Amino acid sequence: MTLSEPEPTGVKSEWLAELAQAIRLREGVEGITRALWALYGGKIFSTRDWTAAVQIPVPVLAALRRELEKRDILIQGKKLQLSEAGMEKLESLFGRQEKIDAQCPACQGGGRILPPEVMPVLEEFREICDKRPRVDVTLDQSHATPETGVRKALLLMEKGLLMRPLLFIGDDDLISVACHLVRNRFMPNAQEAAAITVLDIDARYLELIRQASQGQIQVREYDVRQELPEDLHDRFSAVLTDPAYTENGITAFAYRSWRALEEAGSLFLSMPFADGPSLHSIQNNLVQMGFAFRDILIGFNRYKGASIHASRTNLLIAEKIRSTPEKSFRLRYTPFYTGEVRPPRSVYACTMCKTPYPVGPEEAFPTIFDLKKAGCKECGNDSFQRLNSREANESNRSPSQED
């Protein structure tokens, strides 16, 4: 078989299915095909780039990368690079092609840039964002970049919504403050704008929002697992939310948003794309609630954290078209936050004495911040390095085992 001759369809399918089974990829052959095509046809230099391109979480693609390295499809090293055999294999799968990059270099495919006139607002917003409390990973908090906040405010202005009643269900990103700043900068009659309201379970962020807006943004402590207060029903022209990234979490946040929106109101829902079955279930839930999808902005949100999703998620825009859902929704709260699905666990080693410490929700140190605060019990050092999976597996002792 020459390089230009494609493999028989059956051989392709068997190889792709075997690869999907080896890493237990829920998307199966379709997901493997999408991931391999991105390697073959795009400019992919790291696992994070790969995740951004194909919307498959970093740990899953890291497992695929290791499998491809074992099969001599990828060259081992820091950079994602096809071997000669790998290039031949993918050429036999997809055929030869010229590589053409049609992505806009200015917006990097995001579709929007920040014009020069908003830079003073961005600088002011950055200073406020620097005051954000430490994220609480048990609540799936992860700070969006200041640029994302300003872009989102400009998007609302573009759609004629910035002066209308706005509700934020969860706002550790301080997007409400960005909207407040953009209103005041670019809308001469900003004092006549409708109220901005923020609901959040974390009082620390509510206090910062209240201070940053000098009390002009209304804040209220609220757990989305509770019924939405009746005084907030059918009141808002737009609801913005960046929920817990589980099917139950996204559905609950969307349902509370539906309750809060006036008819024809807009939902701005930030989320990564899950595997096909989960994404279908989430979309189906939203349609049955009474939402119609208007737009999906891929990679619109950028984060300082959320590394599992390559520090970016998508923005779904939907319109409330029904005041009564197709069915009675019974919301589920277990699991709700991502740590409840599969509790994250990492192992860190002291940079001085190399003592390993497991870190995770069910460990003595729930987060690396807790470990740094306590310091190493052996030498008192407060600097730690995360171990890779091989190093973590080889680490056969922990402080808890020595007590």
C-alpha positions as CSV (number, residue, x, y, z in Angstrom):
1,M,0.0,0.0,0.0
2,T,1.5,3.4,-1.0
3,L,1.1,6.6,1.0
4,S,-1.5,7.9,-1.4
5,E,-3.7,4.8,-1.0
6,P,-6.2,5.0,1.9
7,E,-6.7,2.1,4.2
8,P,-9.9,0.1,3.7
9,T,-12.9,1.5,5.7
10,G,-13.1,-1.6,7.9
11,V,-9.4,-1.4,8.9
12,K,-9.8,2.3,9.7
13,S,-12.9,1.7,11.9
14,E,-11.2,-1.2,13.8
15,W,-8.1,0.8,14.5
16,L,-10.1,3.9,15.6
17,A,-12.4,1.8,17.8
18,E,-9.5,0.0,19.4
19,L,-7.9,3.4,20.2
20,A,-11.2,4.7,21.7
21,Q,-11.5,1.6,23.8
22,A,-7.9,1.8,25.0
23,I,-8.6,5.2,26.6
24,R,-12.3,4.6,27.3
25,L,-13.4,7.7,25.4
26,R,-17.1,8.2,25.7
27,E,-17.3,9.9,22.3
28,G,-15.9,6.7,20.8
29,V,-14.8,6.6,17.2
30,E,-16.2,10.0,16.4
31,G,-14.2,11.6,19.2
32,I,-11.0,9.9,18.2
33,T,-11.5,10.9,14.5
34,R,-12.1,14.5,15.6
35,A,-9.0,14.5,17.8
36,L,-6.7,12.9,15.1
37,W,-8.0,15.3,12.4
38,A,-7.1,18.2,14.6
39,L,-3.5,16.8,14.9
40,Y,-3.3,16.2,11.2
41,G,-5.0,19.3,9.8
42,G,-4.3,22.0,12.4
43,K,-1.6,23.8,14.3
44,I,-1.6,21.8,17.5
45,F,1.5,22.2,19.7
46,S,0.3,21.2,23.2
47,T,-2.5,19.2,24.9
48,R,-4.1,22.5,25.9
49,D,-4.2,23.6,22.2
50,W,-5.7,20.2,21.4
51,T,-8.4,20.6,23.9
52,A,-9.3,24.0,22.7
53,A,-9.6,22.7,19.2
54,V,-11.7,19.6,19.8
55,Q,-13.6,20.4,23.1
56,I,-12.4,17.2,24.8
57,P,-11.0,17.7,28.3
58,V,-7.3,17.8,28.9
59,P,-7.0,14.6,31.0
60,V,-8.7,12.6,28.3
61,L,-6.5,13.9,25.5
62,A,-3.4,13.4,27.8
63,A,-4.4,9.7,27.9
64,L,-4.8,9.7,24.2
65,R,-1.4,11.3,23.7
66,R,0.3,8.7,25.8
67,E,-1.5,5.9,23.8
68,L,-0.4,7.5,20.5
69,E,3.2,7.8,21.8
70,K,3.2,4.1,22.6
71,R,2.0,3.3,19.1
72,D,4.7,5.5,17.6
73,I,2.1,7.9,16.1
74,L,3.4,10.8,18.2
75,I,7.0,11.6,19.2
76,Q,7.6,11.7,23.0
77,G,8.5,15.2,24.2
78,K,7.0,18.5,25.4
79,K,5.7,19.4,22.0
80,L,2.9,17.5,20.2
81,Q,4.6,16.2,17.1
82,L,3.6,13.4,14.7
83,S,6.2,10.8,13.9
84,E,6.9,9.8,10.3
85,A,4.9,6.7,10.9
86,G,2.2,8.8,12.5
87,M,2.0,11.1,9.5
88,E,1.7,8.2,7.2
89,K,-1.0,6.6,9.3
90,L,-3.1,9.8,9.4
91,E,-2.5,10.4,5.7
92,S,-3.9,7.0,5.1
93,L,-7.0,7.8,7.2
94,F,-7.7,11.3,5.9
95,G,-6.0,11.5,2.6
96,R,-3.4,14.2,1.5
97,Q,-4.3,17.8,1.8
98,E,-2.9,21.3,1.8
99,K,-3.0,22.9,5.2
100,I,-4.8,26.3,5.0
101,D,-5.3,28.4,8.1
102,A,-8.4,30.5,7.7
103,Q,-8.6,31.7,11.4
104,C,-8.5,35.4,12.0
105,P,-5.1,36.2,13.6
106,A,-6.5,39.3,15.4
107,C,-9.4,37.6,17.3
108,Q,-7.9,34.1,17.2
109,G,-11.2,32.7,16.1
110,G,-13.2,34.3,18.8
111,G,-15.0,36.7,16.5
112,R,-14.4,39.8,18.7
113,I,-11.6,42.1,19.7
114,L,-11.4,44.9,22.3
115,P,-11.3,48.2,20.5
116,P,-8.8,50.9,21.8
117,E,-11.6,53.1,23.3
118,V,-12.4,50.4,25.9
119,M,-8.8,50.1,27.2
120,P,-9.4,52.6,30.1
121,V,-12.4,50.5,31.2
122,L,-10.3,47.3,30.9
123,E,-7.5,48.8,33.1
124,E,-10.0,49.9,35.8
125,F,-11.7,46.5,35.7
126,R,-8.3,44.7,36.0
127,E,-7.6,46.5,39.2
128,I,-10.9,45.4,40.6
129,C,-10.3,41.8,39.5
130,D,-7.0,41.8,41.3
131,K,-9.0,42.0,44.5
132,R,-11.0,38.9,43.9
133,P,-10.9,36.4,46.7
134,R,-9.2,33.0,46.2
135,V,-11.4,30.6,44.3
136,D,-13.3,27.9,46.1
137,V,-12.7,24.8,43.9
138,T,-15.5,22.9,45.8
139,L,-17.9,25.4,44.2
140,D,-16.4,25.1,40.7
141,Q,-15.1,28.7,40.9
142,S,-12.5,29.7,38.3
143,H,-11.8,33.3,37.5
144,A,-12.5,34.5,33.9
145,T,-10.0,37.0,32.5
146,P,-10.8,40.7,32.7
147,E,-10.9,40.8,28.9
148,T,-13.7,38.2,28.9
149,G,-15.7,40.3,31.3
150,V,-15.4,43.5,29.2
151,R,-16.1,41.5,26.0
152,K,-19.3,40.1,27.6
153,A,-20.4,43.6,28.6
154,L,-19.8,44.9,25.0
155,L,-21.8,41.9,23.7
156,L,-24.8,42.9,25.8
157,M,-24.5,46.5,24.6
158,E,-24.3,45.2,21.0
159,K,-27.6,43.3,21.5
160,G,-29.3,46.3,23.2
161,L,-29.5,44.6,26.6
162,L,-27.0,46.5,28.7
163,M,-29.4,49.1,29.9
164,R,-32.1,46.5,30.6
165,P,-32.7,44.5,33.9
166,L,-29.8,42.1,34.2
167,L,-29.4,39.1,36.5
168,F,-26.2,37.2,37.3
169,I,-26.7,33.8,38.9
170,G,-23.2,33.3,40.3
171,D,-20.6,35.9,39.5
172,D,-17.1,35.1,40.8
173,D,-15.9,36.5,37.5
174,L,-17.3,40.0,38.4
175,I,-19.0,40.3,35.0
176,S,-21.7,42.4,36.6
177,V,-19.0,45.0,37.6
178,A,-17.7,45.0,34.0
179,C,-21.3,45.8,32.8
180,H,-21.6,48.5,35.4
181,L,-18.3,50.1,34.2
182,V,-19.2,49.9,30.5
183,R,-22.6,51.4,31.2
184,N,-21.0,54.4,33.0
185,R,-18.3,54.9,30.3
186,F,-20.3,54.6,27.1
187,M,-23.9,55.4,28.0
188,P,-24.6,59.0,29.0
189,N,-28.0,58.2,30.5
190,A,-26.6,55.3,32.6
191,Q,-28.3,56.6,35.7
192,E,-31.6,55.7,34.0
193,A,-30.6,52.1,33.4
194,A,-32.5,49.2,35.0
195,A,-31.0,47.4,38.0
196,I,-28.2,44.8,37.9
197,T,-28.8,42.0,40.4
198,V,-26.3,39.4,41.4
199,L,-27.1,36.1,43.2
200,D,-24.2,34.1,44.6
201,I,-23.6,31.4,47.3
202,D,-20.3,33.0,48.2
203,A,-20.7,36.2,50.3
204,R,-17.1,37.2,49.7
205,Y,-17.8,38.0,46.0
206,L,-21.0,39.7,46.8
207,E,-19.2,42.1,49.2
208,L,-16.6,42.9,46.6
209,I,-19.3,43.6,44.0
210,R,-21.1,45.8,46.3
211,Q,-18.0,47.8,47.1
212,A,-16.8,48.1,43.5
213,S,-20.1,49.4,42.4
214,Q,-20.6,51.6,45.4
215,G,-23.8,49.8,46.2
216,Q,-25.3,50.4,42.7
217,I,-25.4,46.6,42.0
218,Q,-28.0,44.7,44.0
219,V,-26.6,41.6,45.7
220,R,-28.2,38.7,47.4
221,E,-26.8,35.5,48.9
222,Y,-28.4,32.5,47.2
223,D,-27.9,28.8,46.7
224,V,-29.2,27.7,43.2
225,R,-30.3,24.4,44.8
226,Q,-33.1,26.4,46.5
227,E,-36.2,27.7,44.8
228,L,-35.7,31.1,43.1
229,P,-37.4,33.8,45.3
230,E,-40.8,34.7,43.7
231,D,-39.9,38.4,43.6
232,L,-37.3,37.5,41.0
233,H,-39.6,35.6,38.7
234,D,-40.2,36.9,35.1
235,R,-38.3,40.1,35.7
236,F,-35.1,40.2,33.7
237,S,-34.3,40.8,30.1
238,A,-31.1,38.8,30.3
239,V,-29.6,36.3,32.7
240,L,-25.9,35.5,32.7
241,T,-24.6,32.4,34.4
242,D,-21.4,30.3,34.4
243,P,-22.6,27.2,36.3
244,A,-21.1,24.1,37.8
245,Y,-20.1,22.0,34.8
246,T,-22.1,18.9,35.5
247,E,-25.4,17.9,33.7
248,N,-27.3,18.4,37.0
249,G,-25.6,21.8,37.7
250,I,-26.1,23.2,34.2
251,T,-29.7,22.1,34.1
252,A,-30.4,23.7,37.6
253,F,-28.7,27.0,36.7
254,A,-30.6,27.1,33.4
255,Y,-33.9,26.4,35.0
256,R,-33.5,29.2,37.6
257,S,-32.5,31.5,34.8
258,W,-35.7,30.5,32.9
259,R,-37.8,31.3,36.0
260,A,-36.1,34.8,36.2
261,L,-36.4,35.7,32.6
262,E,-39.3,37.7,31.1
263,E,-40.8,36.3,27.9
264,A,-38.4,36.6,25.0
265,G,-35.6,37.2,27.5
266,S,-32.1,36.0,26.8
267,L,-30.0,33.4,28.6
268,F,-26.2,33.7,28.3
269,L,-24.9,30.3,29.5
270,S,-21.2,29.6,29.7
271,M,-20.1,26.0,29.6
272,P,-17.6,23.6,28.0
273,F,-19.0,21.0,25.5
274,A,-19.4,17.7,27.3
275,D,-19.3,14.3,25.5
276,G,-22.0,13.8,22.9
277,P,-24.7,12.0,25.1
278,S,-24.3,14.5,28.0
279,L,-24.4,17.5,25.7
280,H,-27.5,16.1,24.0
281,S,-29.2,15.6,27.3
282,I,-28.4,19.2,28.4
283,Q,-29.6,20.7,25.2
284,N,-32.8,18.7,25.3
285,N,-33.4,19.9,28.9
286,L,-33.1,23.5,27.8
287,V,-35.4,23.0,24.8
288,Q,-38.0,21.3,27.0
289,M,-37.8,24.2,29.5
290,G,-38.8,26.6,26.7
291,F,-35.5,27.9,25.3
292,A,-34.5,28.3,21.7
293,F,-30.8,28.5,20.8
294,R,-29.9,31.8,19.1
295,D,-26.1,31.5,19.0
296,I,-23.1,29.6,20.2
297,L,-19.8,31.5,20.6
298,I,-17.0,28.9,20.7
299,G,-14.2,29.7,23.1
300,F,-15.7,33.1,24.0
301,N,-14.8,32.7,27.7
302,R,-11.1,32.6,28.8
303,Y,-10.0,31.8,32.3
304,K,-7.0,32.0,34.6
305,G,-8.0,28.6,35.8
306,A,-10.3,25.8,34.3
307,S,-7.1,24.1,33.0
308,I,-9.1,20.9,32.4
309,H,-10.9,22.7,29.6
310,A,-7.8,24.5,28.3
311,S,-8.9,27.7,30.2
312,R,-11.7,28.4,27.9
313,T,-15.4,27.6,27.5
314,N,-18.2,28.5,25.1
315,L,-21.1,31.0,25.4
316,L,-24.5,29.7,24.5
317,I,-27.2,32.3,23.9
318,A,-30.8,31.2,24.1
319,E,-34.2,32.9,24.1
320,K,-37.1,32.1,26.4
321,I,-39.9,31.3,24.0
322,R,-42.4,29.6,26.5
323,S,-43.6,30.6,29.9
324,T,-44.5,27.0,30.8
325,P,-42.0,24.1,30.3
326,E,-43.0,21.1,28.2
327,K,-42.7,18.9,31.2
328,S,-42.4,19.3,35.0
329,F,-38.7,19.4,35.8
330,R,-37.4,17.5,38.8
331,L,-34.0,18.9,39.4
332,R,-31.3,16.6,40.7
333,Y,-28.5,17.8,43.0
334,T,-26.3,14.7,43.4
335,P,-23.8,15.0,41.8
336,F,-23.9,18.7,41.4
337,Y,-20.4,20.1,41.5
338,T,-17.7,18.5,39.4
339,G,-15.8,17.4,42.4
340,E,-18.7,15.2,43.4
341,V,-18.6,13.3,40.2
342,R,-15.0,12.2,40.5
343,P,-13.3,13.9,43.4
344,P,-10.1,15.5,42.0
345,R,-6.9,14.3,43.7
346,S,-3.4,15.4,43.1
347,V,-0.1,14.7,44.8
348,Y,2.4,17.5,45.6
349,A,5.9,17.1,46.9
350,C,7.8,19.5,49.1
351,T,10.4,21.2,47.0
352,M,13.0,20.9,49.8
353,C,12.5,17.5,51.5
354,K,10.4,15.8,48.8
355,T,7.7,14.6,51.2
356,P,4.6,13.9,49.2
357,Y,1.1,15.2,50.1
358,P,-2.2,14.1,48.5
359,V,-4.5,17.1,47.8
360,G,-8.2,16.9,47.1
361,P,-11.7,17.3,48.6
362,E,-11.4,14.0,50.6
363,E,-7.8,14.6,51.8
364,A,-6.4,16.4,54.8
365,F,-5.6,19.3,52.4
366,P,-8.6,20.0,50.1
367,T,-6.6,22.5,48.0
368,I,-3.0,23.4,47.3
369,F,-3.7,26.7,49.1
370,D,-4.5,24.8,52.3
371,L,-1.3,22.8,52.0
372,K,0.8,25.9,51.5
373,K,-0.8,27.6,54.5
374,A,0.0,24.6,56.7
375,G,3.5,24.0,55.3
376,C,5.5,20.8,55.1
377,K,5.3,19.0,58.5
378,E,8.8,17.6,57.9
379,C,10.7,20.8,57.2
380,G,8.3,23.7,57.4
381,N,8.7,24.7,53.7
382,D,5.7,26.2,52.0
383,S,6.7,25.5,48.4
384,F,5.4,22.4,46.6
385,Q,5.5,20.9,43.2
386,R,2.8,18.9,41.6
387,L,3.8,15.3,40.6
388,N,2.8,13.8,37.3
389,S,0.8,10.6,37.3
390,R,3.9,8.3,37.1
391,E,5.7,10.2,40.0
392,A,2.5,10.1,42.0
393,N,2.1,6.4,41.6
394,E,5.7,5.8,42.5
395,S,5.2,7.9,45.7
396,N,4.5,5.1,48.2
397,R,4.5,7.1,51.4
398,S,2.4,10.0,52.7
399,P,2.3,12.0,56.0
400,S,-0.8,10.2,57.0
401,Q,0.9,6.8,56.7
402,E,3.8,7.9,58.9
403,D,1.7,9.1,61.8
